[in-house]
Amino acid sequence: MTARQLPLALPHRPALGREDFLVADCNRDAVAWVDLWPNWPGPGLAIHGPLGCGKTHLAEVWRARSGATRFAFHDLTGMAVGDIAIESGVLVEDIDAAAGDMSGERALLHLYNRCVERGASLLLTLGTSPIKLGIVLADLRSRVLALPAIAVGAPDETLIEAVLVKQFADRQLRVPPDVIAYVVSRLERSFAEASRLVEALDRAALAERRNITIALARDVMRAGGD
C-alpha cells in the first residue's frame, strides 16, 4: 500500500496582476471597460458573471490601478458609511446578497451617493445581471440599473486550458501538456470546476507523493476530486 502524506492546507498566492489576466471573447468587453478607467462615462460599472469567471481578478486589477477601497456587500450591513474615507474609488463585491438586506441596501445607496459627490468611481461585482436583482430600495435599484452592466461569459475550451495552465503555475506546479489535454476534454467548461480540480490534483499529488499524470487525473476525476 502506498503511504499517504497528510496535505497541509497551505494557501497559495494566485497571480492577480493585469498581465496575468487571460483575455478571451467571453471577457474582452469587461477587460476593455476596466482598462478605460478613469474615463468611464458615468460614476461606476457593474461586472457580472458566474462563479470563478474572473470577476475578482478584474476587480483587483482595477483596485490596484485606482487605489480603491474594497468591501464585500455583507461588510456594509450596519456600517457607518459616512466614516469611510473615499479617495479615487470603491469596490463592492458580491452585491447579489443585497436583496432583502435593508441595512446593506441603505449603506450601498449612501456609498453610491458619496462616490458621486466626491467624483470617485464605484465598481460592483455580482453573479447575475443587475436587472435580475431583487433590490427593494427604489433609489438604489434605479442607480444600480443605470450603471453600465458588463457580462463575463462562459469560457470556451481554449480558455479553460489556459486557466488550468495558469492555476497550476500559481501553485508552482508543472503539468505536462498531455495531462492538460486529457483534463480539458473531460472537464465541465466552468472556471469554478477548473479551480476545484486543480486544488484536488494538487492535494492528491502531495498526499500520495505522485506526479500529476494522466493516471492521477483519471483517479481524481473519477472520485469527484474528493
C-alpha positions, 0 to 999 in steps of 0.5 A: 500500500502506498503511504499517504502524506497528510496535505497541509492546507497551505494557501497559495498566492494566485497571480492577480496582476493585469498581465496575468489576466487571460483575455478571451471573447467571453471577457474582452468587453469587461477587460476593455471597460476596466482598462478605460478607467478613469474615463468611464462615462458615468460614476461606476460599472457593474461586472457580472458573471458566474462563479470563478469567471474572473470577476475578482481578478478584474476587480483587483486589477482595477483596485490596484490601478485606482487605489480603491477601497474594497468591501464585500456587500455583507461588510456594509450591513450596519456600517457607518458609511459616512466614516469611510474615507473615499479617495479615487474609488470603491469596490463592492463585491458580491452585491447579489446578497443585497436583496432583502438586506435593508441595512446593506441596501441603505449603506450601498445607496449612501456609498453610491451617493458619496462616490458621486459627490466626491467624483470617485468611481464605484465598481460592483461585482455580482453573479447575475445581471443587475436587472435580475436583482431583487433590490427593494430600495427604489433609489438604489435599484434605479442607480444600480440599473443605470450603471453600465452592466458588463457580462463575463461569459462562459469560457470556451475550451481554449480558455479553460486550458489556459486557466488550468495552465495558469492555476497550476503555475500559481501553485508552482506546479508543472503539468505536462501538456498531455495531462492538460489535454486529457483534463480539458476534454473531460472537464465541465467548461466552468472556471469554478470546476477548473479551480476545484480540480486543480486544488484536488490534483494538487492535494492528491499529488502531495498526499500520495507523493505522485506526479500529476499524470494522466493516471492521477487525473483519471483517479481524481476525476473519477472520485469527484476530486474528493 
